Amino acid sequence: MRSVLASPRRAPRLWLHTAPKYARLRRWAAGVLLAALAYLAWPYVALWDLSLAVADPDPQALAARVDLAAVRDEIRHKLNKDATSAIGKLSDPFIRWLEQGIRRLGTNALDELVTLDWVRERLSGASAAGQGLLSQMSYAFFDSVRGFKVRLGPPGQAQVHLRMTLQGLRWRITAVYY
Protein backbone atom coordinates (compact mmCIF):
# COMPACT_ATOMS: atom_id res chain seq x y z
CA MET A 1 0.00 0.00 0.00
CA ARG A 2 2.85 2.29 0.74
CA SER A 3 4.22 1.93 -2.77
CA VAL A 4 0.89 2.94 -4.27
CA LEU A 5 0.77 6.11 -2.20
CA ALA A 6 4.40 6.94 -2.81
CA SER A 7 4.19 6.87 -6.59
CA PRO A 8 1.57 9.65 -6.91
CA ARG A 9 3.71 11.86 -4.72
CA ARG A 10 6.77 11.25 -6.90
CA ALA A 11 5.06 11.93 -10.19
CA PRO A 12 4.54 15.67 -9.55
CA ARG A 13 8.07 15.93 -8.22
CA LEU A 14 9.46 14.32 -11.38
CA TRP A 15 7.36 16.65 -13.54
CA LEU A 16 8.65 19.70 -11.68
CA HIS A 17 12.25 18.70 -12.33
CA THR A 18 11.77 18.21 -16.09
CA ALA A 19 9.70 21.36 -16.62
CA PRO A 20 12.68 23.76 -16.68
CA LYS A 21 14.24 21.80 -19.55
CA TYR A 22 11.10 22.17 -21.63
CA ALA A 23 10.67 25.79 -20.58
CA ARG A 24 14.19 26.58 -21.79
CA LEU A 25 13.50 24.75 -25.04
CA ARG A 26 10.25 26.67 -25.52
CA ARG A 27 11.98 30.00 -24.81
CA TRP A 28 14.76 29.12 -27.24
CA ALA A 29 12.24 28.07 -29.93
CA ALA A 30 10.20 31.24 -29.36
CA GLY A 31 13.37 33.34 -29.66
CA VAL A 32 14.35 31.64 -32.92
CA LEU A 33 10.81 32.08 -34.26
CA LEU A 34 10.75 35.78 -33.33
CA ALA A 35 14.18 36.31 -34.91
CA ALA A 36 13.02 34.62 -38.13
CA LEU A 37 9.86 36.72 -38.24
CA ALA A 38 11.88 39.89 -37.64
CA TYR A 39 14.25 38.94 -40.46
CA LEU A 40 11.33 38.29 -42.81
CA ALA A 41 9.76 41.66 -41.95
CA TRP A 42 13.03 43.62 -42.13
CA PRO A 43 13.11 44.31 -45.92
CA TYR A 44 9.46 45.39 -45.85
CA VAL A 45 10.31 47.93 -43.17
CA ALA A 46 13.23 49.03 -45.35
CA LEU A 47 10.78 49.47 -48.27
CA TRP A 48 8.55 51.65 -46.11
CA ASP A 49 11.64 53.69 -45.18
CA LEU A 50 12.60 53.87 -48.87
CA SER A 51 9.12 55.15 -49.69
CA LEU A 52 9.62 58.00 -47.22
CA ALA A 53 13.08 58.73 -48.65
CA VAL A 54 11.74 58.95 -52.21
CA ALA A 55 9.15 61.51 -51.06
CA ASP A 56 11.79 63.48 -49.13
CA PRO A 57 13.33 66.31 -51.22
CA ASP A 58 16.67 65.94 -49.43
CA PRO A 59 18.98 63.91 -51.75
CA GLN A 60 20.88 62.46 -48.78
CA ALA A 61 17.74 60.66 -47.60
CA LEU A 62 17.74 58.52 -50.73
CA ALA A 63 21.53 58.33 -51.05
CA ALA A 64 21.79 56.33 -47.83
CA ARG A 65 19.45 53.70 -49.26
CA VAL A 66 20.95 53.32 -52.73
CA ASP A 67 24.32 51.84 -53.67
CA LEU A 68 24.85 53.65 -57.00
CA ALA A 69 28.10 51.85 -57.76
CA ALA A 70 26.32 48.49 -57.40
CA VAL A 71 23.40 49.66 -59.59
CA ARG A 72 25.85 50.69 -62.33
CA ASP A 73 27.81 47.45 -61.97
CA GLU A 74 24.65 45.34 -62.31
CA ILE A 75 23.75 47.13 -65.54
CA ARG A 76 27.34 46.65 -66.81
CA HIS A 77 27.15 42.95 -65.95
CA LYS A 78 23.84 42.66 -67.79
CA LEU A 79 25.38 44.25 -70.90
CA ASN A 80 28.35 41.86 -70.72
CA LYS A 81 27.11 38.51 -71.99
CA ASP A 82 29.88 36.65 -70.12
CA ALA A 83 29.08 38.07 -66.66
CA THR A 84 26.22 37.08 -64.39
CA SER A 85 23.72 39.68 -63.26
CA ALA A 86 20.83 39.93 -60.81
CA ILE A 87 18.92 41.91 -63.42
CA GLY A 88 16.17 40.06 -65.23
CA LYS A 89 14.81 40.71 -68.72
CA LEU A 90 15.19 44.33 -69.81
CA SER A 91 12.33 46.18 -71.47
CA ASP A 92 12.67 47.75 -74.91
CA PRO A 93 12.43 51.32 -73.52
CA PHE A 94 15.29 50.57 -71.11
CA ILE A 95 17.45 49.19 -73.94
CA ARG A 96 16.69 52.23 -76.12
CA TRP A 97 17.55 54.54 -73.22
CA LEU A 98 20.89 52.77 -72.78
CA GLU A 99 21.66 52.81 -76.53
CA GLN A 100 20.96 56.54 -76.79
CA GLY A 101 23.10 57.21 -73.73
CA ILE A 102 26.02 55.17 -75.05
CA ARG A 103 25.84 56.86 -78.46
CA ARG A 104 25.75 60.30 -76.91
CA LEU A 105 28.13 59.85 -73.95
CA GLY A 106 30.38 56.95 -74.97
CA THR A 107 31.93 54.54 -72.53
CA ASN A 108 31.16 56.65 -69.45
CA ALA A 109 27.43 56.64 -70.19
CA LEU A 110 26.39 54.64 -67.14
CA ASP A 111 28.31 56.90 -64.76
CA GLU A 112 26.50 59.92 -66.13
CA LEU A 113 23.07 58.39 -66.72
CA VAL A 114 22.61 56.35 -63.53
CA THR A 115 22.39 58.97 -60.79
CA LEU A 116 20.36 59.42 -57.64
CA ASP A 117 17.96 61.63 -59.58
CA TRP A 118 17.50 58.86 -62.15
CA VAL A 119 16.76 56.33 -59.37
CA ARG A 120 14.32 58.78 -57.76
CA GLU A 121 12.56 59.30 -61.11
CA ARG A 122 12.24 55.55 -61.65
CA LEU A 123 10.84 54.97 -58.17
CA SER A 124 8.52 57.98 -58.10
CA GLY A 125 7.45 57.42 -61.72
CA ALA A 126 6.15 53.99 -60.80
CA SER A 127 3.70 55.47 -58.31
CA ALA A 128 0.69 57.61 -59.13
CA ALA A 129 0.66 61.23 -58.00
CA GLY A 130 -0.02 61.50 -54.29
CA GLN A 131 0.45 57.78 -53.70
CA GLY A 132 3.48 56.31 -52.06
CA LEU A 133 5.85 53.70 -53.33
CA LEU A 134 4.23 50.93 -51.31
CA SER A 135 0.84 51.34 -52.94
CA GLN A 136 2.37 50.50 -56.33
CA MET A 137 4.15 47.34 -55.22
CA SER A 138 2.96 44.32 -57.18
CA TYR A 139 5.63 41.90 -55.91
CA ALA A 140 8.16 41.90 -53.08
CA PHE A 141 9.94 38.85 -51.72
CA PHE A 142 13.34 37.31 -51.08
CA ASP A 143 15.31 35.92 -54.01
CA SER A 144 18.17 34.82 -51.74
CA VAL A 145 19.09 35.05 -48.07
CA ARG A 146 20.62 38.51 -48.58
CA GLY A 147 18.60 39.56 -51.65
CA PHE A 148 15.10 40.98 -52.01
CA LYS A 149 13.31 41.66 -55.30
CA VAL A 150 10.61 44.28 -55.73
CA ARG A 151 8.35 44.98 -58.70
CA LEU A 152 6.56 48.32 -58.87
CA GLY A 153 3.60 49.09 -61.09
CA PRO A 154 0.48 47.24 -62.14
CA PRO A 155 0.88 43.97 -64.05
CA GLY A 156 0.69 44.34 -67.81
CA GLN A 157 2.08 47.87 -67.79
CA ALA A 158 5.60 49.23 -67.63
CA GLN A 159 7.03 48.01 -64.34
CA VAL A 160 10.12 49.08 -62.45
CA HIS A 161 12.16 46.29 -60.91
CA LEU A 162 14.59 46.81 -58.10
CA ARG A 163 16.76 44.53 -56.06
CA MET A 164 17.71 45.25 -52.51
CA THR A 165 20.73 43.60 -50.91
CA LEU A 166 21.58 43.34 -47.24
CA GLN A 167 24.80 45.32 -46.81
CA GLY A 168 25.98 45.21 -43.24
CA LEU A 169 22.86 45.97 -41.25
CA ARG A 170 20.98 47.88 -43.99
CA TRP A 171 18.94 46.88 -46.99
CA ARG A 172 20.12 48.99 -49.94
CA ILE A 173 19.07 49.15 -53.57
CA THR A 174 21.70 47.45 -55.74
CA ALA A 175 19.81 47.12 -59.04
CA VAL A 176 17.15 49.17 -60.83
CA TYR A 177 15.75 48.39 -64.26
CA TYR A 178 12.51 48.43 -66.19
C-alpha positions as CSV (number, residue, x, y, z in Angstrom):
1,M,0.0,0.0,0.0
2,R,2.8,2.3,0.7
3,S,4.2,1.9,-2.8
4,V,0.9,2.9,-4.3
5,L,0.8,6.1,-2.2
6,A,4.4,6.9,-2.8
7,S,4.2,6.9,-6.6
8,P,1.6,9.7,-6.9
9,R,3.7,11.9,-4.7
10,R,6.8,11.3,-6.9
11,A,5.1,11.9,-10.2
12,P,4.5,15.7,-9.5
13,R,8.1,15.9,-8.2
14,L,9.5,14.3,-11.4
15,W,7.4,16.7,-13.5
16,L,8.7,19.7,-11.7
17,H,12.3,18.7,-12.3
18,T,11.8,18.2,-16.1
19,A,9.7,21.4,-16.6
20,P,12.7,23.8,-16.7
21,K,14.2,21.8,-19.5
22,Y,11.1,22.2,-21.6
23,A,10.7,25.8,-20.6
24,R,14.2,26.6,-21.8
25,L,13.5,24.8,-25.0
26,R,10.2,26.7,-25.5
27,R,12.0,30.0,-24.8
28,W,14.8,29.1,-27.2
29,A,12.2,28.1,-29.9
30,A,10.2,31.2,-29.4
31,G,13.4,33.3,-29.7
32,V,14.3,31.6,-32.9
33,L,10.8,32.1,-34.3
34,L,10.8,35.8,-33.3
35,A,14.2,36.3,-34.9
36,A,13.0,34.6,-38.1
37,L,9.9,36.7,-38.2
38,A,11.9,39.9,-37.6
39,Y,14.3,38.9,-40.5
40,L,11.3,38.3,-42.8
41,A,9.8,41.7,-42.0
42,W,13.0,43.6,-42.1
43,P,13.1,44.3,-45.9
44,Y,9.5,45.4,-45.9
45,V,10.3,47.9,-43.2
46,A,13.2,49.0,-45.4
47,L,10.8,49.5,-48.3
48,W,8.6,51.6,-46.1
49,D,11.6,53.7,-45.2
50,L,12.6,53.9,-48.9
51,S,9.1,55.2,-49.7
52,L,9.6,58.0,-47.2
53,A,13.1,58.7,-48.7
54,V,11.7,58.9,-52.2
55,A,9.2,61.5,-51.1
56,D,11.8,63.5,-49.1
57,P,13.3,66.3,-51.2
58,D,16.7,65.9,-49.4
59,P,19.0,63.9,-51.7
60,Q,20.9,62.5,-48.8
61,A,17.7,60.7,-47.6
62,L,17.7,58.5,-50.7
63,A,21.5,58.3,-51.1
64,A,21.8,56.3,-47.8
65,R,19.4,53.7,-49.3
66,V,20.9,53.3,-52.7
67,D,24.3,51.8,-53.7
68,L,24.8,53.7,-57.0
69,A,28.1,51.8,-57.8
70,A,26.3,48.5,-57.4
71,V,23.4,49.7,-59.6
72,R,25.8,50.7,-62.3
73,D,27.8,47.4,-62.0
74,E,24.6,45.3,-62.3
75,I,23.7,47.1,-65.5
76,R,27.3,46.6,-66.8
77,H,27.1,43.0,-66.0
78,K,23.8,42.7,-67.8
79,L,25.4,44.3,-70.9
80,N,28.3,41.9,-70.7
81,K,27.1,38.5,-72.0
82,D,29.9,36.7,-70.1
83,A,29.1,38.1,-66.7
84,T,26.2,37.1,-64.4
85,S,23.7,39.7,-63.3
86,A,20.8,39.9,-60.8
87,I,18.9,41.9,-63.4
88,G,16.2,40.1,-65.2
89,K,14.8,40.7,-68.7
90,L,15.2,44.3,-69.8
91,S,12.3,46.2,-71.5
92,D,12.7,47.7,-74.9
93,P,12.4,51.3,-73.5
94,F,15.3,50.6,-71.1
95,I,17.5,49.2,-73.9
96,R,16.7,52.2,-76.1
97,W,17.6,54.5,-73.2
98,L,20.9,52.8,-72.8
99,E,21.7,52.8,-76.5
100,Q,21.0,56.5,-76.8
101,G,23.1,57.2,-73.7
102,I,26.0,55.2,-75.1
103,R,25.8,56.9,-78.5
104,R,25.7,60.3,-76.9
105,L,28.1,59.8,-73.9
106,G,30.4,57.0,-75.0
107,T,31.9,54.5,-72.5
108,N,31.2,56.7,-69.4
109,A,27.4,56.6,-70.2
110,L,26.4,54.6,-67.1
111,D,28.3,56.9,-64.8
112,E,26.5,59.9,-66.1
113,L,23.1,58.4,-66.7
114,V,22.6,56.4,-63.5
115,T,22.4,59.0,-60.8
116,L,20.4,59.4,-57.6
117,D,18.0,61.6,-59.6
118,W,17.5,58.9,-62.2
119,V,16.8,56.3,-59.4
120,R,14.3,58.8,-57.8
121,E,12.6,59.3,-61.1
122,R,12.2,55.5,-61.7
123,L,10.8,55.0,-58.2
124,S,8.5,58.0,-58.1
125,G,7.4,57.4,-61.7
126,A,6.1,54.0,-60.8
127,S,3.7,55.5,-58.3
128,A,0.7,57.6,-59.1
129,A,0.7,61.2,-58.0
130,G,0.0,61.5,-54.3
131,Q,0.5,57.8,-53.7
132,G,3.5,56.3,-52.1
133,L,5.9,53.7,-53.3
134,L,4.2,50.9,-51.3
135,S,0.8,51.3,-52.9
136,Q,2.4,50.5,-56.3
137,M,4.2,47.3,-55.2
138,S,3.0,44.3,-57.2
139,Y,5.6,41.9,-55.9
140,A,8.2,41.9,-53.1
141,F,9.9,38.9,-51.7
142,F,13.3,37.3,-51.1
143,D,15.3,35.9,-54.0
144,S,18.2,34.8,-51.7
145,V,19.1,35.0,-48.1
146,R,20.6,38.5,-48.6
147,G,18.6,39.6,-51.7
148,F,15.1,41.0,-52.0
149,K,13.3,41.7,-55.3
150,V,10.6,44.3,-55.7
151,R,8.4,45.0,-58.7
152,L,6.6,48.3,-58.9
153,G,3.6,49.1,-61.1
154,P,0.5,47.2,-62.1
155,P,0.9,44.0,-64.1
156,G,0.7,44.3,-67.8
157,Q,2.1,47.9,-67.8
158,A,5.6,49.2,-67.6
159,Q,7.0,48.0,-64.3
160,V,10.1,49.1,-62.5
161,H,12.2,46.3,-60.9
162,L,14.6,46.8,-58.1
163,R,16.8,44.5,-56.1
164,M,17.7,45.2,-52.5
165,T,20.7,43.6,-50.9
166,L,21.6,43.3,-47.2
167,Q,24.8,45.3,-46.8
168,G,26.0,45.2,-43.2
169,L,22.9,46.0,-41.2
170,R,21.0,47.9,-44.0
171,W,18.9,46.9,-47.0
172,R,20.1,49.0,-49.9
173,I,19.1,49.2,-53.6
174,T,21.7,47.4,-55.7
175,A,19.8,47.1,-59.0
176,V,17.2,49.2,-60.8
177,Y,15.8,48.4,-64.3
178,Y,12.5,48.4,-66.2
